[in-house]
Amino acid sequence: MNITVIGAQWGDEGKGKIVDYLAADAQIIVRFSGGANAGHTIVIGNEQFALHLVPSGVLYPDKRVILGSGMVIDPEALFDELAMLESRGINWNDRVFISDRAHLVLPRYREMDRQMEAARKRPIGTTGRGIGLAYSMKASRDGVRLADLSDEDRLVNLEEKDIEYIKKWRGRLLALAIDLPSFLYNHKNNYTLFEGAQGALLDLDSGTYPFVSSGMSGAAGAAAQGGIGPRKIDRVLGVFKAYSTRVGNGPFPSEFDEHSQSSLCQFIRDTGREYGVTTGRPRRCGYLDLVALRYACLVNSIDSLVLTHLDVYDTLDDFEACVAYKVNGKLLEYFPAGIGDLAKAEPVLRKFKGWNKAVKHTRAYEELPMEAREYIAFIEEYCETPVDIVSVGYERSDTIVRKSPWTR
């Protein structure tokens, strides 16, 4: 059985925790896109792990994890991360693999990335880690894959310093290389999780272009870059927070007003720990944008939703969610493609009553406060998609499963 887990907002939705939780019942976890610009935080007891390249399931001792064909891999960052895991008692040997079709991020890409960003009149807000450049090189057919590392003809167009860098890491990378489609076919009876990076609204094709990631962060990427065909995906889960956040530049219709709602923004940022795992940057915060969430469900064929950070609202008397936009006086109930319209969009808000009760230790959906259940029911009705999992804290155990995604 194959399950795809993607972010249904602008990233940072808590996918790492959810993949880690669901990995208990999986044998293989494949991350199909992104690079070291992504960051997943997993909390187990008193320990916290920040992962950037390695799939979230690596913390289980019996799971095999694979960096997929759509990833762009910085070798230095990867082996630093593996060394960190080993230093903390996580044995990754014979469990971490890389698709031989995955591309590399070369050192000079980082400086080129920063120069391009500095030259833009309206910066995108990249992390400057060379991710966009690696994808650009891939699209222009100038990239380097693991499969190319021993092919001298494929390296002739590279600079000498690139070749020296590749030689430094070649042996260690090729020791982890696999043919991903063949591997998954040979393990087709396993339970496999496909883990996305960033979020659906940052997808290169369906996101808020040009303020998007350079890779495929939507569900289609699991098939295009995960080593299987689209008909082999059994279920798509979309992870979203009880509110919305965004990192970097770009339109954000439901963002809190920095003056009138600055205290609410800071409360959510601090309570929800809304600071970038990779960059440490404070995230922009806003109301849950149901227009955008419904759009994400539509373009990704999301079968069920996973709600995270519900506990952040525990102490609020009331809160709001965005149910439509006003653009130039016109009411919009769909998510427009033009960033000009999104930049001008004013959120139409609906108020919900808070529950003033801690939900962290709740383990059954029926035990959630009535007000929390009413909020979830409204989301389900608006998006026409069930919320099957609710996360009420950072730890694995802080999870309510209404319906297991592994149920056929």
C-alpha positions in Angstrom: 0.0 0.0 0.0 1.3 3.5 -0.9 0.4 6.6 1.0 1.5 10.1 0.0 1.8 12.8 2.7 2.0 16.4 1.5 1.8 19.9 3.1 -1.6 21.5 2.2 -0.4 25.1 2.9 2.8 27.0 2.5 5.0 24.4 4.2 5.8 24.0 7.9 2.5 22.2 8.6 4.0 19.5 10.8 4.5 16.9 8.0 7.6 15.6 9.8 5.7 14.6 12.9 2.9 13.0 10.9 5.2 11.0 8.6 7.2 9.9 11.7 3.9 8.8 13.4 2.6 6.9 10.3 6.0 5.3 9.7 5.3 3.0 12.7 3.2 1.0 10.3 5.3 1.4 7.2 8.4 -0.4 6.0 9.7 2.1 3.5 9.6 5.9 3.5 10.5 7.8 0.4 11.0 11.6 0.3 10.3 12.6 -3.3 11.3 16.3 -3.6 13.2 19.3 -2.1 16.6 19.7 -0.6 18.3 21.0 2.5 16.1 24.1 2.5 13.4 21.9 4.0 13.2 21.3 7.8 11.2 18.7 9.7 11.1 18.7 13.5 10.4 15.5 15.4 10.0 15.3 19.1 10.4 12.0 20.9 10.1 12.3 24.7 12.7 14.8 25.8 14.6 14.6 22.5 14.1 16.8 19.4 15.5 16.0 16.0 15.7 18.5 13.1 15.9 16.8 9.8 16.6 18.5 6.4 17.4 15.9 3.9 16.8 12.5 5.5 13.2 11.2 5.5 11.4 11.4 8.8 11.0 7.6 9.3 14.8 7.2 9.9 14.3 7.4 13.7 12.7 4.0 13.7 15.4 1.3 13.8 13.7 -1.1 11.3 12.6 1.3 8.6 14.3 1.9 5.2 14.3 5.5 4.0 15.1 6.7 0.5 16.0 10.2 -0.9 14.0 10.2 -4.1 14.6 11.1 -7.7 13.1 14.6 -7.3 15.5 15.6 -4.5 18.5 17.9 -5.0 21.2 16.7 -2.5 24.0 18.7 -1.0 26.5 15.9 -0.1 28.1 17.8 2.7 24.8 18.6 4.3 23.6 15.0 3.9 26.6 13.4 5.6 26.6 16.0 8.3 23.0 15.1 9.0 23.8 11.4 9.0 26.7 12.0 11.4 24.4 13.9 13.7 22.0 11.0 13.7 24.8 8.5 14.5 26.1 10.7 17.3 22.6 10.5 18.9 22.4 6.8 18.7 20.5 6.4 15.4 22.1 3.6 13.3 21.4 4.5 9.7 23.7 2.0 7.9 22.0 -0.3 5.4 18.8 1.7 5.9 19.4 5.0 4.1 19.4 5.0 0.3 19.5 7.5 -2.5 17.8 7.3 -5.9 20.5 7.2 -8.6 18.4 9.7 -10.5 18.6 12.4 -7.8 20.6 15.5 -8.6 23.5 17.1 -6.6 23.8 20.6 -5.3 27.3 21.8 -6.0 29.1 24.4 -3.8 29.1 27.2 -6.4 25.3 26.9 -6.8 24.9 28.6 -3.3 26.8 31.8 -4.3 25.0 31.9 -7.7 21.7 31.5 -5.8 22.5 34.4 -3.5 23.6 36.6 -6.4 20.4 35.9 -8.4 18.3 36.7 -5.3 20.2 40.0 -4.7 19.8 41.0 -8.3 16.0 40.6 -8.3 14.0 43.9 -7.9 11.5 41.9 -6.0 13.2 39.1 -4.1 11.5 35.7 -3.8 12.9 35.0 -0.3 15.1 31.9 -1.0 17.2 30.3 1.6 20.4 30.8 -0.5 21.3 27.1 -0.3 21.6 26.5 -4.0 18.3 24.6 -4.3 16.8 26.7 -7.0 20.0 26.6 -9.0 20.2 22.9 -8.8 16.7 22.6 -10.2 17.5 25.2 -12.9 20.6 23.1 -13.9 18.4 20.1 -14.0 15.8 21.8 -16.3 18.5 23.1 -18.6 20.1 19.6 -18.7 23.3 20.7 -17.1 22.7 19.0 -13.8 24.6 16.1 -12.2 22.9 13.0 -11.0 24.3 10.2 -8.8 24.1 8.0 -12.0 26.5 10.4 -13.7 29.2 10.4 -11.1 31.3 7.7 -12.7 30.6 8.8 -16.3 33.5 11.1 -17.3 31.6 12.1 -20.5 28.8 13.6 -18.3 31.3 15.6 -16.3 33.1 17.3 -19.2 31.1 20.5 -19.0 31.8 21.0 -15.3 34.4 23.4 -13.8 37.5 21.8 -12.4 36.5 22.6 -8.8 33.1 20.9 -9.4 34.9 17.7 -10.5 37.2 17.8 -7.5 34.2 18.2 -5.2 32.4 15.3 -6.9 35.5 13.1 -6.5 35.6 13.9 -2.8 32.0 12.6 -2.2 31.6 10.1 -5.1 32.4 6.9 -3.2 30.2 7.6 -0.2 27.2 8.7 -2.4 27.4 5.7 -4.8 27.5 3.4 -1.8 24.0 4.5 -1.1 22.7 4.6 -4.6 19.8 2.4 -5.8 17.5 2.1 -8.8 14.4 3.4 -7.1 11.7 2.0 -9.4 13.2 -1.5 -9.3 13.7 -1.3 -5.5 10.0 -0.4 -5.0 8.8 -3.0 -7.4 10.8 -5.6 -5.6 9.1 -4.4 -2.3 5.7 -3.8 -3.8 3.9 -5.7 -1.0 5.4 -3.3 1.7 3.6 -0.4 3.2 5.4 2.7 1.7 5.1 6.3 2.7 5.9 9.1 0.2 6.9 12.3 2.0 6.7 15.7 0.4 8.6 18.8 1.2 7.4 22.4 1.5 3.7 22.6 0.7 1.1 22.5 -2.0 0.9 26.3 -2.3 4.7 26.3 -3.0 4.5 23.9 -5.8 6.2 25.1 -9.0 3.1 24.6 -11.1 0.1 25.0 -8.8 1.5 27.3 -6.1 1.8 31.1 -5.9 4.3 31.5 -8.7 6.9 32.9 -8.8 7.0 32.8 -4.9 7.3 29.0 -4.9 9.8 26.3 -4.5 11.6 25.1 -7.5 10.5 21.5 -7.1 7.3 19.5 -7.1 5.7 19.8 -3.6 2.3 18.6 -4.6 1.0 15.0 -4.6 1.8 14.4 -8.3 5.5 14.6 -7.3 5.2 11.3 -5.5 4.6 9.5 -8.8 6.8 11.7 -11.0 9.7 11.6 -8.6 9.1 8.8 -6.2 9.7 5.8 -8.4 6.1 4.7 -8.9 3.3 5.4 -11.4 0.3 7.6 -10.5 -2.2 4.6 -10.4 -0.1 3.1 -7.6 -0.8 5.8 -5.1 -3.6 4.5 -2.8 -4.2 7.6 -0.7 -3.2 11.2 -0.4 -3.0 13.0 3.0 -2.8 16.7 3.3 -1.4 18.2 6.4 -2.5 21.7 7.6 -2.3 23.8 10.7 -5.3 25.3 12.6 -4.0 28.6 11.3 -1.7 29.6 8.4 1.9 30.5 8.2 4.3 31.5 5.4 8.1 32.0 5.2 9.7 34.4 2.8 8.0 36.7 0.3 4.8 36.2 -1.6 1.1 36.8 -1.2 -0.6 35.7 2.0 -4.3 36.8 2.0 -5.1 35.8 5.5 -2.0 37.2 7.2 -2.5 39.1 10.4 -2.3 42.9 10.2 1.1 43.9 11.7 -0.5 46.7 13.6 -4.0 45.7 14.8 -3.2 42.0 15.3 0.5 42.1 16.2 -0.2 40.7 19.7 -2.2 37.7 18.3 0.5 37.1 15.7 3.3 37.0 18.3 1.2 34.8 20.5 0.7 32.2 17.8 4.3 32.5 16.7 5.6 31.9 20.2 3.0 29.3 21.2 3.3 27.4 17.9 7.1 27.8 17.8 6.8 29.4 14.4 10.4 29.9 13.6 12.2 28.2 10.6 13.9 24.9 11.3 16.5 25.6 8.6 16.9 29.4 8.8 15.5 30.4 12.2 13.5 33.1 10.5 10.2 34.0 12.2 7.3 32.8 10.1 4.5 35.1 8.9 1.3 34.1 10.7 -2.4 34.4 9.8 -5.9 33.0 10.1 -6.6 29.6 8.6 -7.2 30.2 4.9 -9.9 27.8 3.9 -10.1 29.1 0.3 -6.4 28.1 -0.2 -6.9 24.8 1.7 -9.9 23.8 -0.4 -7.8 24.6 -3.5 -5.0 22.4 -2.3 -7.5 19.6 -1.7 -8.8 20.0 -5.3 -5.5 20.1 -7.2 -3.9 17.3 -5.2 -6.9 14.9 -4.9 -6.4 14.9 -1.1 -8.4 12.0 0.3 -8.2 13.1 3.9 -6.8 16.0 5.9 -4.5 16.0 9.0 -5.0 18.9 11.3 -2.0 20.0 13.4 -1.3 22.6 16.1 -4.9 22.6 17.3 -3.6 23.1 20.9 -2.2 26.5 20.0 -5.8 27.8 20.2 -6.4 26.4 23.7 -6.4 29.7 25.6 -8.3 31.9 23.1 -11.8 33.0 23.8 -12.5 33.1 20.0 -10.7 33.1 16.7 -11.4 33.5 13.0 -10.9 31.7 9.7 -10.9 33.0 6.1 -13.8 31.7 4.1 -13.6 34.0 1.0 -11.7 37.0 -0.5 -12.6 40.4 -1.5 -10.6 41.7 -4.5 -11.4 45.1 -5.9 -14.8 44.9 -4.2 -15.6 41.5 -5.8 -16.2 38.5 -3.6 -14.1 35.5 -4.6 -14.6 32.0 -3.2 -11.8 30.4 -5.3 -8.0 30.7 -5.2 -6.8 32.9 -8.1 -3.7 32.3 -10.0 -2.5 35.9 -10.3 -0.3 37.1 -7.4 -1.6 40.6 -8.1 -5.1 39.5 -7.1 -3.9 37.5 -4.1 -1.8 40.5 -2.9 -4.9 42.7 -3.0 -7.2 40.1 -1.5 -8.9 41.0 1.7 -9.9 38.0 3.9 -13.6 37.5 4.6 -13.6 36.1 8.1 -15.9 33.8 10.1 -15.6 33.8 13.9 -15.4 30.6 15.9 -15.8 30.1 19.7 -12.7 29.0 21.6 -12.7 26.2 24.1 -10.4 27.4 26.9 -9.2 23.9 27.7 -5.9 22.1 27.2 -6.3 19.4 24.5 -2.7 18.0 24.6 -3.6 14.8 26.5 -6.8 14.1 24.5 -6.6 10.7 22.7 -10.1 10.2 21.5 -11.9 12.6 19.1 -15.1 12.5 21.0 -13.2 13.8 24.1 -12.2 17.0 22.3 -14.1 20.1 23.4 -17.4 20.6 21.5 -16.1 23.9 20.2 -13.0 22.2 18.7 -15.1 19.6 17.1 -17.4 22.3 15.6 -14.4 24.0 14.1 -13.2 20.7 12.5 -16.7 19.9 11.2 -16.8 23.3 9.5 -13.4 22.7 7.8 -14.6 19.3 6.6 -17.8 20.7 5.2 -16.0 23.7 3.5 -13.3 21.6 1.9 -15.5 18.6 1.3 -12.7 16.5 2.7 -12.6 14.6 6.0 -10.2 15.4 8.8 -9.0 11.9 9.8 -6.1 12.8 12.0 -5.7 15.5 14.6 -2.4 16.5 16.2 -2.7 18.1 19.6 1.0 18.4 20.5 4.6 17.8 19.2 5.1 14.3 20.6 4.2 11.1 18.7 1.6 10.3 21.3 -0.2 13.6 21.0 -2.2 12.3 18.0 -5.8 11.4 17.5 -6.6 9.0 14.7 -10.2 9.0 13.6 -9.5 6.7 10.7 -6.2 5.0 9.9 -4.9 5.8 6.4 -3.6 2.3 6.1 -7.2 1.0 6.1 -8.1 -0.1 2.6 
